[in-house]
Each structure stands twice: as structure tokens, then as C-alpha cells.
Amino acid sequence: MKPALLEVMRMNRICRMALATCLGSFILVIFYFQSMLHPVMRRSPFGVDICCRKGSRSPLQELYNPTQLELSNTAVLHQMRRDQVTDTCRANSAVSRKRRVLTPNDLKHLVVDEDHELIYCYVPKVACTNWKRLMMVLTGRGKYSDPMEIPANEAHVSANLKTLNQYSIPEINHRLKSYMKFLFVREPFERLVSAYRNKFTQKYNTSFHKRYGTKIIRRQRKNATQEALRKGDDVKFEEFVAYLIDPHTQREEPFNEHWQTVYSLCHPCHIHYDLVGKYETLEEDSNYVLQLAGVGSYLKFPTYAKSTRTTDEMTTEFFQNISSEHQTQLYEVYKLDFLMFNYSVPSYLKLE
């Protein structure tokens, strides 16, 4: 049975938001935009404000006012995912909306495609390299055709893609209201282990070893050798977890984007995302986005088997040596991501 179908069965809620409750907005200090209270399927709250490309329908129109009379299972699934985000934000409003105001700096992860009216919030360790490649193809106006011909390091050069924080406040407002906004998420602890493996077990990541590894070892390792303190290239996963749950870490500076929570990177309780894609259904969800953008006939999400991919089995192994106290504290850090995106508490956790 397909993961997407299992998710529908698990969530089994009826899309029930009334349009009258969906049109709220926040007044922010520097700009305003649509709140996370979302539109009902097949009823677009945007009306004439959607600025369509001449001779074609915008992705938002394709999503909320599809040309077919009957809603597809995929459309219903994504409505349920939107409902899940909305319900979680409401149920945890004291935490999720602790910050009432966003600034342009909070929008630096939102990549903009003017030509196809898309906004993509990238989350590291959730196929963001390939999605950045796709966005380069979409915004390149013929410069690129095959996303896999774009080197991975080039996809992460900030100058190659325009982000929402680079626009004026009126331009930000217009795009948040009129463009289709989407993101991709992953089981939080699997993503965390993936980040650890990539940044702390690969010898070439010396910048992370110097910036974070040395700090983690200095704080979390008793009787550390001078070499370990100098290189920071042998951080243990237990030390990484202890660093993440240390209150001093969270007071000192925001988490690095590779292990920052999704709700802190993309602000889904303040910005309404029209589509929430999942790593577990990556190809299917990605191609649905491309279909809505009107490019699905000639552009597909790159597919290839990555032998080094972090799996659930690997994640289980990494958590075996983490105490139940630290597991509980770590879960609290990522709890909103688990709830918001409908991920169950992992069976291997021993929560107190």
C-alpha cells in the first residue's frame, strides 16, 4: 500500500474549514501577509487578486480550483496535510506563535520563482539540493534544462536563486498572497541523524568541525584531548544530542539550518503553505508541484538511488545509546515538527 494512502487512512479527518474562518491576516511591524488559516478546497479566497500568467492558469488556481470536477486523492491528501498544520498551530498557539512578528531575515529560506508563481521554503536534509536544482531550471529561462547537470555546490550558491527577503515589503506581500507556497518535510529524528552523519562524520566538512565540533567537544566531553579540541572532527552522536538540548546552546544563537526545526525555518504558523510535501513520498509530491506549475510534461523530479541515505533503521541504531532523559528532552525540542507534519513518536524512543 502506498505511503500516501496510508497517511490518508491514518489522518482520516474530513476537510472542514469554512471560508469565513479562513481569511484572517496578521498585521506585522514591517509587513503583513495571509495567515496560516487556509482556504477550503475548490474555493479560492484569492479571487481576482491572483495574478495569472497570460493565457494560463496560476498554480494556486490549479490547486484550489482544479479543472476536473472531482477532487483527486492527491488533492484531498494535501488538504488534510494543510489541516494538520492548522490544527497543530491552533492547539499549540502559545509556543507556535510566541513570535508575533516576522522580519525579512525570517524569509531567507523562501526561494521565489517569478515565472511560475512559486515560493519554495527549503529545509536542509530534505532533498533541498535537488529542489534548488529544479528551481534553477524553472527560473533560468532556458539556461538549464537538466537539473542533474547542475553541480550540487552550484545549487547552494545564494546568488543563483532569489529569496523572498530580497524584495520590498509590498512585493513580499503580493507574492505571499498570490504565489503557491510549498515546502518538504521529513521525519524529524531521521533528518537530525542525516545532518549529524553529513556534518560530523565526513572528514571533508572541516568548516563544521571548526565551527561546531570544537564547541561541542569543549562543552560535552570530559578530559578531551588537545587534538580533539583543536580539530573537532570526532563528535559523538550522544555529544551532539547533549549540545542540542543544552539550554545554553539555545540561548547563545539559533540552531544551524541543518538541524533547526522546520517550524523555525519556514514559519508555517505564520505563513500559509499551500502544499506540504514529504520525504517519504518525495517523487510523487514533487511531480505534483511541477504539474500544478504547468511544467510536469517536460520536467520531473530527479530520481536516483542514494546508497548513503539515512534510513529509519540507522536512526534507531543512533538512538540506542541516548538516555531516556535526553531522548525526552530532544523530543520536546522537535515536538512541533512531529505533530505538525503528522509523524508518530518513534517506537524506539524511551520517553520519560
N, C-alpha and C positions, 0 to 999 in steps of 0.2 A: 504494500500500500504506500502511496506517495507521501513524503513528509508533509506537504501542503495539505493533503486531505486529512491526515492525522491531526494536523493543527486545527482545522475547521471542526473536526469532531470533538477535540479537546476543549475548544473555546466555547462552542455551541451557544453563543448568545445571538439574539436577533438584533440586526441593525436598527436602532430605535431612536436615534437622536432627532428631535423635531427641529425644523429650520428656524423656528422662532427663538430657540435657545442657542443658536449657533453663530450668531452674527456679532458677538461681543468683541471688543478690541481693547488693547491696553494703551494708555497714554504714557509714553516713556519720556524721560527727561530730554532725550535728544531726537527721538523719532517714535512713530507709532507703527504698528502693523497688526494684521489679523491675529487674533488669539488662537490658542490650540483648540477652541471649540469648533468642531468641524462640520462641514455640510453633510446633509443626508444624501445617500446615493441617488443619482439621477436628478437631483435638484441642485443647480449651481447657485451659490449665493453671490457669485461674482457678476452675473448678468452682463450688461453692456460694458462693464469695466475691463473685461478680458480683451486684451489687445491681440487680435489674431493676425497671423501672417497672411498676407494677401492670397486668397484662393485656397486656403487650407484651414483646418481646424486646429486650435491650440491643444497641447497635451491636457490641459485642465478640462477643456470641453470633451475630449475623447474619454477622459476618466469619469467625469460626473454626468455627462450627457451622451452616453455612447450611442452610436448609430444603430446598433441592434436593439430590438425591443426587449429581449430577455437579458438579464444580467448573467454574465458568465460566472462560473465558480471562482475564477481568479479575482474578478471584481468584488465578489462577496467576501472572499478571504481578506482582501486588502481593506475593505470596510471594517471588518472585525478587528484587524490589527490597529486601525485608527481608533476604534472604540476602546481597545485595551489601553492604549496610551492615554486617552482622555480620562478613562475611569481611574487609572493609576494616579494621574496628576491631581485629580479631584480628591481622591482618598488620602493622598499624602501631601496636601497643599502646603502644610506648614514647612515641609522640607523642600518640596519641588519648586515652590515659589518663594523661597527665602530671599532670593534676589528679585526685586520687583522691576529692576531697570537693567536693560542690556545696553552695551555701548558698541560702537563699530568694531572694537577689538574682539568682541564676542562672536563676530560674524566671519572671522578669517578662515574658518573651515568650510564655508559655503561657497562652492565653485559655481560660477554663473556661465550659462550658455545662452547668449542673446538670440542666436539664430533659431533655436528650437524652444526657447522659453522654458529653460530648465534651471533648477538650482539643486546642486548635489552637495550634501554635507558629508565630507569624507571622514571615516573613522579608521585610523591605522589598525592594521592586522585584521581587516575585514575586506580583503580584495581591493583595497583602495588604489594600489598601483595600477591594476588593470582598468579600474573605473576612471582613473586620471588619464590613462591612455585613451580610453573611449571619449572622454571629454575633450581631449586634444584633437581627436579626429573630428568631433562634432563642431568644434569652434575653429578648426584650422582652415576652413573654406577651401578645401582641396589640397592643402599642403600635405596631409596624411590620408592614407586610405586603409592601411592595415595596422590596427593598434599594436600588434605584436612586433612590428618593425621599429617601434619607438623604444629605445633603451630605458630600462627601469629608472636609472638615475635621472634621465631627462624628464621623465614623468613627474619627478618630485622637485623640479626647478620651479620656484614660485612664479617666475616671470612668464612661464609658459601657459598659465591659466589665470583668469581674473576672478578674484574673490569679492564677495558682497561688501566687505568693509572698504573697498576701493571706490565706492560710489558715494554720491552726495546723499543727504538724508531723504530728499524727495524721490531720488532714483531708487534708494533702498526700499522705501515704502511701496513704490509702484511694483517692483519686482517681487517682493514678498506677497503682494496681493494677487498678482497676475500670472506668475510663473508656477509651474509644477515643481514642488519641493519634495525631495526624496533622500533617503539615507539607507545604509545597510548595517545590520547589527549581527552579533554573534554571541553564542553562549558566553557569559562574562568571564568565567574562570578558564575556559578554553582559550579565549582571546588573551587573557593575562599570561597563561603559560606560554603561548605563542610569542608574546612580547619578551618574556624572560629568555626563552631559548634563543631568539634572534639577537637580542641586545647584549646578553651577558655570557653566552656560551660560544659565540663566534669570535675568533681571535681578531678578525678584521675590524670589529666595532670599537676601536680604541677610543673614539670620542665619548662613547657612552661609558666605557670603563673609567676614563679620567673624570668625567663629569659626575656620574652617579655611583659607579662601582667603588671608587675610593671612599666616597662619603658613607656608603652603606657598610663597608667593612669597618671603617673607623667607629661607627656608631653601634654596630651589631655584633662584632666579633671580638671576643676577649683574647688577649695575647696575640693579636695579629702580627705577622712578620712585617718587617720594613718593606720587603718586596711587594707583599700584598697591598700594603697601604699606599705604595707608590704606583703600582700598576692597576689595581682594582679590576683585574681580569678573571677572578675566580670566585665571584659572588655565588653563594649557595642560594637555592630557592627559599629555604627557610629564612635566610637573612633578608632576602628581597621582601618576603611577606611581612617580616617584623618591621622593616623600613616603611612599608605602606600603611601599616596600622598604627605606627608611632605618631601620637598627637603632634609632636614637634615637626614632623615631616609636613603635615597638612597645614600647620601654621606658617611654616617657612616660605613655601611657594606652592603654586598649583602643581598637580601631578604632570609629568611629561605626557604628551598626547598619546603615546603608545600604550599607557596604562591608565589614562584618565577615563572616567566614566563617560558613557555615551550622552547621558543627560546633561553633563557639564560641557561636553564638546559641541553638541548640536542644539541644546536648549529646547527639547520637544514639548516642554510645558509652557513655553512662551511663543514658540514658532510652530504653526500648524504644518505638519508634514503630510503630504497627500499620499505618499507611498512609503511603507516601511518594508524594505527587502531584508531577507535573512540569508546568512552564510550557508545555512543548511539547504536552502532552495535557491542558491545563488544564480545558477544559469537561467532557471525558469523566471525568477523575479527580474533579473537584469534584462532579459529579452522582452519582458512585458513593458518595462520602462521604454525601451527602444521602439517597441511597437506603438506606444502612445505618442512618442515623439515623431512618428511618421518615417522612421528610418529602418524599421525592422526588416524590410525586404532586402536590404543590402548590407546591413551592419549587425553583427551578432557579438555576444559577449565571448571573449576568448576562452576556449576550453582546452585544458591540458591537465594531465595527472601530475600533481606535485608530490613527489615522494617524501619530502621533508615536512609535509603538512602536520600540524599539531592535531591530534585526534582526542576523542573523549577518553580512550584507554590511556593515552600518555598523560592526560590531565589527572586522571585517577592516581597514577603512579606518583606524580609530583606531590600530590596532597597527602600521601601516606605518612610522611614524616612531619606533617604540620599538626601541632597540638589542637585539641578541640577548642581550647580558648582562643587561639589565634584564628582558627577557621571561622569561629563565630564572629570575631571582630572584623575579619576580612569580608565576610558575607554582608555585614552591616554597611561596609563601605560601598559595595556594589549592589545592594538590595534593590534600589530603584530600577536599575537596569534589568535585574531578574524579573521584577514584577511588571514593569512597563512593556517589556517585549515578550512576555509570556514564557519565560524559561523556568522550569521547575527547580526546586532545590536539589542539587546533585545528590544521588544516593550514597556517594562515598563520604559525604560530609558528616562529621560527628558534632553537631551543634549543641551548645550548652543551653 
